[in-house]
């Protein structure tokens, strides 16, 4: 059992929790903070007639409409129902589960005024794999991820749909089957559930985690391609890269140099004095993407460990402050930036595949023994080009757009939720693109036999050949692309 505390949650920690079967609970220290905040709010409402946004007022442009105390619970339920306006495709279960976890972590900070039972019910859904059905579209990424988080919240009150045991079912039916009653929302709770950036944060934490894996794979496969194309090692020397003063570049040059240590292919005499940029500039291109990944990691780890609902309650100073911590601008910009950085890893990978199949430097055209009769990897490169082109379209920033909402009260929005779903698609495309480069590089190195690459690369190729055999003649390559992708990213 993992207990939510005030400890720092990293991208790796969140991913490890979500993919494991470990149950999540609330630490005693967090329980004390949550209960103290809820008690403070309850007493605050009981002892005065103070008007507090979202607690005893309407929402958005109706913020000046005061609600009677005997209607506060109805107000919160109405909020959840009315904001459940999601549309489009259902997001993956693993992302929905991540949203539940991130919401629970944020509420456990003890500044939201929710009851302990509400967080415990969120974690009950998480622990029992009763995962809310949430849709891709509907959030403007500004007043929190309102529509997606409303769908996350519906099962708490016995409404909406859930994924359960491989089926999509009415939440009411599943709760009844498991002997659990819906909860009653108290003052502020609906707003605390819906305000927040957990939709965007779930996607960004996932994409940063996968982006790190893509970066590692790009370096691994890039070193194979360099060897297969009889590339030069001198551009990866430490001295020349140190002069640029770019952290990511220096790191990548070291990684590639280390991977190629002892390669007979690398030590072959070379007639050419330069390689194409897609090979020669691997440190500069991959390194820039790594620097972007590091920036995005900092943004999302700050967000994971933050309070992003509104208003924020400070019992110790007797303050309830309505501000804008729900605005998704930091995440929107990071998601757009990350999509561009990962897309570039795919773009340069496709160029290396293109060079490998081009029939240059003693390799057969399209990396097949009898080109003409056989097309070899010709159309695999087409698939790369298709995905690279789509990524260029997906990398148009969402964060530069804004549309007025709520009668102008919410007059600048981040569109970070759209940036989130686009970024995930870029990630998936690039994983396929690098999988195709691996397919090509392995095929090319087999044409260089009996020469060997480095020990670490040869171990990788041996493992790869257990999954994907050498392409002797034309066959359906979709299967090989899938296996190559799975080999790198399983």
DOMAR-694071 format. One record per residue (C-alpha): residue in one letter; chain; z, y, x. Coordinates in Angstrom, 2 decimals. Each point is the difference from the previous one (the first is absolute). Layout:
% DOMAR-694071
['A','A',[Z,Y,X]]
...
END
This chain:
% DOMAR-694071
['X','A',[0.00,0.00,0.00]]
['X','A',[-0.93,3.45,1.29]]
['X','A',[2.18,2.87,-1.18]]
['X','A',[-1.49,3.48,-0.29]]
['X','A',[1.91,2.42,2.20]]
['X','A',[-0.55,3.39,1.60]]
['X','A',[-1.49,-1.75,3.01]]
['X','A',[-3.48,1.08,1.10]]
['X','A',[-2.83,-2.01,-1.57]]
['X','A',[-3.08,-0.39,2.19]]
['X','A',[-3.50,-1.03,-1.08]]
['X','A',[0.62,-3.43,1.53]]
['X','A',[3.32,-0.43,-1.80]]
['X','A',[-1.50,0.84,-3.38]]
['X','A',[-2.90,-2.37,0.57]]
['X','A',[2.30,-2.80,1.16]]
['X','A',[2.15,0.36,-3.12]]
['X','A',[-2.94,0.06,-2.40]]
['X','A',[-1.75,-3.07,1.42]]
['X','A',[3.22,-2.02,0.33]]
['X','A',[1.94,-1.81,-2.71]]
['X','A',[3.17,1.88,0.93]]
['X','A',[1.90,1.45,-2.96]]
['X','A',[0.97,3.67,-0.03]]
['X','A',[3.37,1.37,-1.02]]
['X','A',[1.90,3.28,0.21]]
['X','A',[2.61,0.59,2.69]]
['X','A',[3.51,1.03,-1.00]]
['X','A',[-0.45,3.37,1.70]]
['X','A',[-3.15,0.67,-2.03]]
['X','A',[1.71,-1.12,-3.21]]
['X','A',[2.75,2.56,0.56]]
['X','A',[-2.50,2.83,0.57]]
['X','A',[-2.15,-0.94,-3.00]]
['X','A',[2.98,-0.29,-2.35]]
['X','A',[1.56,3.25,1.22]]
['X','A',[-3.23,1.89,-0.67]]
['X','A',[-0.41,-1.52,-3.47]]
['X','A',[3.62,0.80,-0.88]]
['X','A',[-0.41,3.57,1.20]]
['X','A',[-3.07,0.51,-2.21]]
['X','A',[1.71,-1.58,-3.01]]
['X','A',[3.02,2.30,0.34]]
['X','A',[-2.24,3.00,0.63]]
['X','A',[-1.80,-0.56,-3.30]]
['X','A',[3.23,-0.62,-1.89]]
['X','A',[1.80,3.12,1.13]]
['X','A',[-2.56,2.74,-0.49]]
['X','A',[-3.15,1.36,-1.60]]
['X','A',[-1.93,0.49,3.24]]
['X','A',[-3.76,-0.45,-0.36]]
['X','A',[-1.28,-2.37,2.69]]
['X','A',[-3.71,-0.79,0.36]]
['X','A',[-0.99,-3.50,-1.04]]
['X','A',[3.52,-0.95,-0.96]]
['X','A',[0.42,2.04,-3.16]]
['X','A',[-3.41,1.70,-0.10]]
['X','A',[-3.57,-1.06,-0.58]]
['X','A',[-2.32,-0.77,2.91]]
['X','A',[-2.77,1.84,1.81]]
['X','A',[-1.10,3.08,-1.91]]
['X','A',[2.66,-0.81,-2.66]]
['X','A',[2.76,0.58,2.55]]
['X','A',[1.51,2.80,-2.12]]
['X','A',[0.41,-2.17,-3.10]]
['X','A',[3.67,-0.96,-0.26]]
['X','A',[0.86,-3.49,-1.29]]
['X','A',[3.19,-0.82,-1.90]]
['X','A',[2.55,-2.20,1.76]]
['X','A',[-0.29,-2.72,-2.64]]
['X','A',[-3.74,-0.28,0.74]]
['X','A',[0.16,-0.30,3.80]]
['X','A',[-0.44,-3.77,0.14]]
['X','A',[-2.94,0.16,-2.43]]
['X','A',[-1.49,2.71,2.19]]
['X','A',[-0.01,-2.30,3.03]]
['X','A',[-1.54,-2.93,-1.88]]
['X','A',[-2.67,2.26,-1.47]]
['X','A',[-0.78,1.23,3.51]]
['X','A',[-0.66,-3.51,1.29]]
['X','A',[-2.15,-0.96,-2.99]]
['X','A',[-2.05,3.19,-0.09]]
['X','A',[-0.72,-0.03,3.72]]
['X','A',[-1.25,-3.60,0.09]]
['X','A',[-3.64,1.11,0.01]]
['X','A',[-1.36,-2.13,2.85]]
['X','A',[-3.65,-1.00,0.03]]
['X','A',[-2.45,-1.94,2.13]]
['X','A',[0.71,-3.14,1.99]]
['X','A',[3.44,-1.54,0.37]]
['X','A',[1.43,0.52,3.47]]
['X','A',[0.85,-3.11,2.07]]
['X','A',[3.32,-1.67,-0.76]]
['X','A',[1.12,0.45,3.61]]
['X','A',[-0.39,3.79,-0.34]]
['X','A',[1.84,0.05,-3.35]]
['X','A',[2.84,-1.97,1.58]]
['X','A',[0.06,2.49,2.87]]
['X','A',[0.30,2.85,-2.54]]
['X','A',[3.08,-1.63,-1.55]]
['X','A',[1.66,-0.31,3.39]]
['X','A',[-0.77,3.57,1.07]]
['X','A',[1.25,1.38,-3.32]]
['X','A',[3.26,-1.92,0.35]]
['X','A',[0.51,1.23,3.57]]
['X','A',[-0.55,3.63,-1.08]]
['X','A',[2.37,-0.23,-2.99]]
['X','A',[2.67,-1.63,2.16]]
['X','A',[0.27,3.22,2.01]]
['X','A',[2.25,1.26,-2.80]]
['X','A',[-1.64,3.34,-0.86]]
['X','A',[-1.83,-0.96,-3.20]]
['X','A',[2.74,-0.44,-2.61]]
['X','A',[-1.12,-3.45,-1.11]]
['X','A',[2.43,-2.71,-1.02]]
['X','A',[0.59,-2.93,2.31]]
['X','A',[-1.22,-2.37,-2.72]]
['X','A',[-3.43,1.62,0.05]]
['X','A',[-0.53,-0.64,3.71]]
['X','A',[1.36,-3.52,-0.40]]
['X','A',[-2.59,-0.65,-2.72]]
['X','A',[-2.80,1.26,2.28]]
['X','A',[1.19,-2.46,2.62]]
['X','A',[0.32,-2.76,-2.60]]
['X','A',[-3.71,0.43,-0.74]]
['X','A',[-0.71,-0.08,3.76]]
['X','A',[2.19,-3.01,0.74]]
['X','A',[-1.31,-2.07,-2.91]]
['X','A',[-3.65,0.86,0.61]]
['X','A',[-0.30,1.65,-3.40]]
['X','A',[-2.39,2.62,1.31]]
['X','A',[-1.14,2.91,-2.22]]
['X','A',[-3.71,0.40,-0.69]]
['X','A',[-1.02,3.34,1.53]]
['X','A',[-3.44,1.61,-0.05]]
['X','A',[-1.95,1.73,2.77]]
['X','A',[-0.80,3.18,-1.88]]
['X','A',[2.15,2.62,-1.67]]
['X','A',[2.08,1.69,2.70]]
['X','A',[-0.76,3.47,1.36]]
['X','A',[2.49,-0.56,2.81]]
['X','A',[1.89,3.21,-0.73]]
['X','A',[2.78,-0.22,-2.57]]
['X','A',[0.58,-3.41,1.41]]
['X','A',[-2.21,-3.00,-0.72]]
['X','A',[0.75,0.42,-3.69]]
['X','A',[-2.37,-2.42,-1.73]]
['X','A',[0.35,-2.89,2.46]]
['X','A',[3.78,0.33,0.13]]
['X','A',[0.13,0.12,-3.80]]
['X','A',[-1.71,-3.39,-0.05]]
['X','A',[2.47,-1.18,2.64]]
['X','A',[2.84,1.14,-2.29]]
['X','A',[-1.21,-1.42,-3.32]]
['X','A',[1.35,-3.54,0.61]]
['X','A',[3.46,1.48,0.57]]
['X','A',[0.08,0.97,-3.67]]
['X','A',[-1.75,-3.17,-1.14]]
['X','A',[-3.48,1.46,-0.32]]
['X','A',[-3.30,-0.22,1.86]]
['X','A',[-1.35,-3.02,1.84]]
['X','A',[1.04,-1.98,3.05]]
['X','A',[-1.44,-2.52,2.43]]
['X','A',[2.08,-3.14,-0.31]]
['X','A',[-0.78,-3.47,1.34]]
['X','A',[-3.70,0.71,0.37]]
['X','A',[-0.44,1.54,-3.44]]
['X','A',[0.02,3.47,-1.51]]
['X','A',[2.45,0.02,-2.88]]
['X','A',[1.86,2.44,-2.22]]
['X','A',[3.17,1.09,1.76]]
['X','A',[1.97,-0.43,-3.23]]
['X','A',[-0.91,-3.70,-0.15]]
['X','A',[0.88,-0.68,3.64]]
['X','A',[3.35,1.77,-0.24]]
['X','A',[0.88,-1.99,-3.12]]
['X','A',[-1.07,-3.24,1.66]]
['X','A',[2.26,0.76,2.96]]
['X','A',[2.92,1.06,-2.18]]
['X','A',[-0.01,3.66,1.05]]
['X','A',[0.32,2.99,-2.32]]
['X','A',[-1.85,3.30,0.55]]
['X','A',[2.11,2.78,1.47]]
['X','A',[0.80,3.33,-1.66]]
['X','A',[-1.02,3.09,1.94]]
['X','A',[2.57,2.74,0.40]]
['X','A',[-0.53,3.70,0.58]]
['X','A',[-2.28,0.69,2.99]]
['X','A',[-0.84,-3.67,0.59]]
['X','A',[-3.52,0.01,-1.38]]
['X','A',[-0.85,3.03,2.10]]
['X','A',[1.57,-1.53,3.11]]
['X','A',[-2.11,-3.12,-0.49]]
['X','A',[-3.28,1.87,-0.53]]
['X','A',[0.42,2.83,2.49]]
['X','A',[-0.57,-1.19,3.54]]
['X','A',[-2.77,-0.97,2.39]]
['X','A',[0.45,-3.77,0.01]]
['X','A',[-3.58,-0.83,-1.11]]
['X','A',[-1.47,2.01,2.87]]
['X','A',[2.73,-1.15,2.37]]
['X','A',[-0.54,-3.67,-0.81]]
['X','A',[-3.70,0.29,0.77]]
['X','A',[0.54,2.04,3.16]]
['X','A',[2.67,-2.36,1.36]]
['X','A',[-2.33,-2.92,-0.66]]
['X','A',[-3.00,1.76,1.55]]
['X','A',[1.91,1.06,3.12]]
['X','A',[1.20,-3.58,0.47]]
['X','A',[-3.52,-1.37,-0.43]]
['X','A',[-1.41,2.83,2.12]]
['X','A',[2.17,-1.07,2.93]]
['X','A',[-1.35,-3.54,-0.36]]
['X','A',[-3.56,1.34,-0.13]]
['X','A',[0.61,2.05,3.15]]
['X','A',[1.23,-3.12,1.83]]
['X','A',[-2.95,-2.04,-1.26]]
['X','A',[-2.50,2.71,0.94]]
['X','A',[1.26,-0.02,3.59]]
['X','A',[-0.01,-3.78,0.18]]
['X','A',[-3.50,-0.39,-1.41]]
['X','A',[-1.27,3.06,1.86]]
['X','A',[0.99,-1.63,3.30]]
['X','A',[-1.99,-3.10,-0.99]]
['X','A',[-3.04,2.09,-0.86]]
['X','A',[0.22,1.87,3.30]]
['X','A',[0.03,-3.30,1.87]]
['X','A',[-2.75,-1.51,-2.13]]
['X','A',[-2.25,3.02,0.63]]
['X','A',[0.70,-0.11,3.75]]
['X','A',[1.71,3.36,-0.22]]
['X','A',[1.59,1.98,2.81]]
['X','A',[3.75,0.08,0.54]]
['X','A',[0.15,3.27,1.95]]
['X','A',[0.28,2.26,-3.12]]
['X','A',[3.31,-1.74,-0.74]]
['X','A',[1.66,0.82,3.31]]
['X','A',[3.38,1.68,-0.28]]
['X','A',[-0.86,2.94,2.25]]
['X','A',[-2.96,1.31,-2.00]]
['X','A',[1.74,-0.40,-3.36]]
['X','A',[3.20,1.65,1.23]]
['X','A',[-1.98,3.19,0.62]]
['X','A',[-0.64,0.39,-3.75]]
['X','A',[3.74,0.17,-0.85]]
['X','A',[-0.51,-1.74,-3.35]]
['X','A',[2.71,-2.56,-0.70]]
['X','A',[-2.07,-2.37,-2.14]]
['X','A',[-2.92,0.02,2.42]]
['X','A',[2.22,-0.91,2.94]]
['X','A',[1.59,-2.81,-2.03]]
['X','A',[-3.36,-1.48,-1.05]]
['X','A',[-1.44,0.13,3.52]]
['X','A',[3.00,-1.96,1.24]]
['X','A',[-0.28,-2.56,-2.83]]
['X','A',[-3.71,-0.64,0.66]]
['X','A',[0.50,-0.19,3.77]]
['X','A',[2.82,-2.48,-0.43]]
['X','A',[-2.01,-2.17,-2.40]]
['X','A',[-2.93,-0.20,2.43]]
['X','A',[2.04,-0.79,3.10]]
['X','A',[-1.55,-3.00,1.75]]
['X','A',[-3.19,-0.11,-2.07]]
['X','A',[-2.95,-1.55,1.84]]
['X','A',[-2.36,1.78,-2.39]]
['X','A',[1.52,3.35,0.88]]
['X','A',[-0.41,-0.73,3.70]]
['X','A',[-3.69,-0.90,-0.29]]
['X','A',[-2.28,2.37,1.96]]
['X','A',[-1.40,2.67,-2.37]]
['X','A',[-3.40,1.69,0.24]]
['X','A',[0.90,2.76,-2.47]]
['X','A',[2.20,2.95,0.95]]
['X','A',[1.16,0.98,-3.50]]
['X','A',[0.82,-1.64,-3.33]]
['X','A',[-0.66,1.41,-3.49]]
['X','A',[2.80,2.19,-1.39]]
['X','A',[1.17,-2.70,-2.42]]
['X','A',[1.11,-1.98,3.07]]
['X','A',[0.58,2.62,2.67]]
['X','A',[2.05,2.26,-2.30]]
['X','A',[2.25,-2.63,-1.55]]
['X','A',[3.10,1.72,1.47]]
['X','A',[-1.01,3.38,-1.39]]
['X','A',[-0.96,-1.23,-3.49]]
['X','A',[2.64,-2.67,-0.53]]
['X','A',[2.61,2.18,1.66]]
['X','A',[-0.61,2.89,-2.38]]
['X','A',[0.47,-2.34,-2.96]]
['X','A',[3.25,-1.27,1.53]]
['X','A',[1.31,3.56,0.34]]
['X','A',[-0.81,0.53,-3.67]]
['X','A',[1.80,-3.22,-0.91]]
['X','A',[3.08,1.19,1.86]]
['X','A',[-0.06,3.28,-1.91]]
['X','A',[-0.38,-1.76,-3.35]]
['X','A',[2.79,-2.43,0.89]]
['X','A',[2.37,2.94,0.52]]
['X','A',[-0.99,1.54,-3.35]]
['X','A',[0.47,-3.19,-2.00]]
['X','A',[3.24,-1.02,1.68]]
['X','A',[1.42,3.43,-0.79]]
['X','A',[-1.10,-0.50,-3.61]]
['X','A',[1.38,-3.52,-0.35]]
['X','A',[3.42,1.33,0.98]]
['X','A',[-0.18,3.12,-2.20]]
['X','A',[1.03,1.16,-3.48]]
['X','A',[-3.09,1.11,-1.90]]
['X','A',[1.00,0.35,-3.65]]
['X','A',[0.95,3.22,-1.80]]
['X','A',[2.39,1.62,-0.72]]
['X','A',[2.22,-0.96,2.92]]
['X','A',[3.73,-0.34,-0.58]]
['X','A',[2.60,1.01,2.61]]
['X','A',[3.44,-0.96,-1.37]]
['X','A',[1.80,1.14,3.14]]
['X','A',[-1.20,3.61,-0.41]]
['X','A',[-0.20,-0.03,-3.82]]
['X','A',[-3.74,0.69,0.01]]
['X','A',[-2.94,-1.32,-1.99]]
['X','A',[-3.17,1.40,1.55]]
['X','A',[-3.48,-0.13,-1.48]]
['X','A',[-2.46,0.08,2.89]]
['X','A',[-3.16,-1.84,1.04]]
['X','A',[0.81,-3.01,2.14]]
['X','A',[-2.31,-2.05,-2.22]]
['X','A',[-3.11,1.82,1.23]]
['X','A',[-2.20,-2.48,1.84]]
['X','A',[-1.71,2.34,2.47]]
['X','A',[1.44,-1.59,3.17]]
['X','A',[-1.14,-3.44,-1.16]]
['X','A',[-3.36,1.17,-1.35]]
['X','A',[-0.96,1.57,3.31]]
['X','A',[1.25,-3.01,1.95]]
['X','A',[-1.91,-2.44,-2.22]]
['X','A',[-3.23,1.96,0.41]]
['X','A',[0.56,0.26,3.75]]
['X','A',[0.80,-3.71,0.28]]
['X','A',[-3.09,-1.00,-1.98]]
['X','A',[-2.18,1.98,2.41]]
['X','A',[1.71,-1.46,3.07]]
['X','A',[-0.33,-3.59,-1.22]]
['X','A',[-3.59,0.56,-1.15]]
['X','A',[-0.84,1.09,3.54]]
['X','A',[1.29,-3.29,1.37]]
['X','A',[-2.44,-1.68,-2.39]]
['X','A',[-2.84,2.35,0.87]]
['X','A',[0.21,-0.63,3.75]]
['X','A',[0.47,-3.74,-0.60]]
['X','A',[-3.25,-0.14,-1.96]]
['X','A',[-1.79,1.71,2.90]]
['X','A',[1.25,-2.67,2.39]]
['X','A',[-1.24,-2.72,-2.36]]
['X','A',[-3.36,1.79,-0.13]]
['X','A',[-0.26,-0.05,3.81]]
['X','A',[0.97,-3.67,0.21]]
['X','A',[-2.79,-1.11,-2.36]]
['X','A',[-2.62,2.35,1.48]]
['X','A',[-1.45,-2.48,2.51]]
['X','A',[1.06,2.04,3.02]]
['X','A',[1.55,-1.07,3.32]]
['X','A',[-1.19,-3.57,-0.21]]
['X','A',[1.35,-0.77,-3.47]]
['X','A',[-2.44,-1.42,-2.59]]
['X','A',[-0.92,2.25,-2.96]]
['X','A',[2.50,-0.42,-2.85]]
['X','A',[1.99,-2.44,2.14]]
['X','A',[-1.89,-3.11,-1.06]]
['X','A',[-1.86,-2.55,2.13]]
['X','A',[-3.30,0.21,-1.85]]
['X','A',[-0.37,3.57,-1.34]]
['X','A',[-2.78,0.35,-2.52]]
['X','A',[0.42,-3.42,-1.50]]
['X','A',[3.70,0.87,-0.29]]
['X','A',[1.44,3.42,-0.89]]
['X','A',[3.38,-0.65,1.60]]
['X','A',[2.39,2.93,-0.35]]
['X','A',[-2.65,2.50,-1.11]]
['X','A',[1.35,0.47,-3.51]]
['X','A',[3.64,-0.19,1.03]]
['X','A',[-0.66,3.35,1.69]]
['X','A',[-1.50,1.23,-3.30]]
['X','A',[3.32,-0.83,-1.66]]
['X','A',[1.80,2.02,2.68]]
['X','A',[-2.34,2.92,-0.55]]
['X','A',[0.61,-0.15,-3.75]]
['X','A',[3.76,0.15,0.42]]
['X','A',[-0.17,2.73,2.64]]
['X','A',[-2.12,2.07,-2.36]]
['X','A',[2.39,-0.54,-2.89]]
['X','A',[2.90,1.00,2.22]]
['X','A',[-1.70,3.31,0.74]]
['X','A',[-0.08,0.69,-3.72]]
['X','A',[3.60,-1.13,-0.45]]
['X','A',[1.13,2.29,2.82]]
['X','A',[-0.83,3.17,-1.91]]
['X','A',[3.52,1.46,-0.18]]
['X','A',[1.76,-0.21,-3.34]]
['X','A',[2.66,2.47,1.14]]
['X','A',[-2.38,2.97,0.02]]
['X','A',[-0.28,-0.21,-3.79]]
['X','A',[2.40,1.32,-2.63]]
['X','A',[-0.17,0.39,-3.78]]
['X','A',[2.44,1.92,-2.19]]
['X','A',[2.18,-2.15,-2.24]]
['X','A',[2.86,0.45,-2.49]]
['X','A',[-1.34,3.32,-1.28]]
['X','A',[-0.06,1.45,3.50]]
['X','A',[3.64,-0.74,0.85]]
['X','A',[-1.24,-2.56,2.49]]
['X','A',[-2.72,2.16,1.50]]
['X','A',[-0.45,-1.71,3.38]]
['X','A',[-0.13,-3.77,0.33]]
['X','A',[-0.54,-2.22,3.05]]
['X','A',[-2.28,-2.71,-1.46]]
['X','A',[1.81,-2.30,2.42]]
['X','A',[-0.21,-3.00,-2.34]]
['X','A',[-3.79,0.13,0.19]]
['X','A',[0.27,0.30,3.78]]
['X','A',[2.23,-3.09,-0.07]]
['X','A',[-2.37,-2.32,-1.86]]
['X','A',[-2.97,1.21,2.09]]
['X','A',[1.87,-0.64,3.23]]
['X','A',[0.77,-3.57,-0.99]]
['X','A',[-3.69,-0.68,-0.66]]
['X','A',[-0.88,1.39,3.44]]
['X','A',[2.60,-2.31,1.56]]
['X','A',[-1.52,-3.04,-1.72]]
['X','A',[-3.53,0.95,1.05]]
['X','A',[0.97,0.47,3.63]]
['X','A',[1.74,-3.36,0.13]]
['X','A',[-3.31,-1.59,-1.04]]
['X','A',[-1.98,2.11,2.48]]
['X','A',[2.16,-1.05,2.94]]
['X','A',[-0.16,-3.60,-1.22]]
['X','A',[-3.80,0.18,0.28]]
['X','A',[0.27,1.47,3.50]]
['X','A',[2.18,-2.95,1.01]]
['X','A',[-2.59,-2.38,-1.44]]
['X','A',[-2.67,1.75,2.07]]
['X','A',[1.99,0.30,3.22]]
['X','A',[1.01,-3.68,-0.05]]
['X','A',[-3.63,-1.00,-0.59]]
['X','A',[-1.17,2.23,2.87]]
['X','A',[2.56,-1.32,2.47]]
['X','A',[-1.10,-3.55,-0.78]]
['X','A',[-3.49,1.03,1.14]]
['X','A',[1.55,1.07,3.33]]
['X','A',[1.41,-3.44,0.82]]
['X','A',[1.05,-1.37,2.41]]
['X','A',[1.38,3.44,0.91]]
['X','A',[3.49,0.61,-1.34]]
['X','A',[1.81,3.01,-1.35]]
['X','A',[3.66,0.63,0.86]]
['X','A',[2.69,-2.61,-0.61]]
['X','A',[1.39,1.85,-3.04]]
['X','A',[-3.47,0.48,-1.50]]
['X','A',[-0.95,-3.62,0.59]]
['X','A',[3.16,-1.14,-1.77]]
['X','A',[-0.96,2.19,-2.94]]
['X','A',[-3.56,-1.37,-0.04]]
['X','A',[1.25,-3.59,0.09]]
['X','A',[2.22,0.65,-3.01]]
['X','A',[-2.83,1.80,-1.77]]
['X','A',[-2.43,-2.85,0.54]]
['X','A',[2.44,-2.30,-1.78]]
['X','A',[-0.59,2.15,-3.09]]
['X','A',[-3.63,1.09,0.41]]
['X','A',[-2.60,-2.08,1.82]]
['X','A',[-2.89,1.28,2.14]]
['X','A',[-2.98,1.01,-2.13]]
['X','A',[-2.75,-2.43,1.04]]
['X','A',[-2.31,0.84,-2.90]]
['X','A',[0.03,2.11,-3.14]]
['X','A',[2.78,-0.69,-2.48]]
['X','A',[1.92,1.91,-2.68]]
['X','A',[1.91,2.54,2.10]]
['X','A',[2.25,1.28,-2.78]]
['X','A',[2.27,-2.96,0.67]]
['X','A',[0.09,0.77,3.72]]
['X','A',[0.74,3.68,-0.64]]
['X','A',[2.89,-0.94,-2.26]]
['X','A',[1.39,-2.44,2.59]]
['X','A',[-0.41,2.53,2.80]]
['X','A',[1.83,2.66,-2.02]]
['X','A',[2.76,-2.46,-0.86]]
['X','A',[0.31,-1.04,3.63]]
['X','A',[0.71,3.58,1.04]]
['X','A',[2.09,1.17,-2.94]]
['X','A',[1.65,-3.07,-1.54]]
END
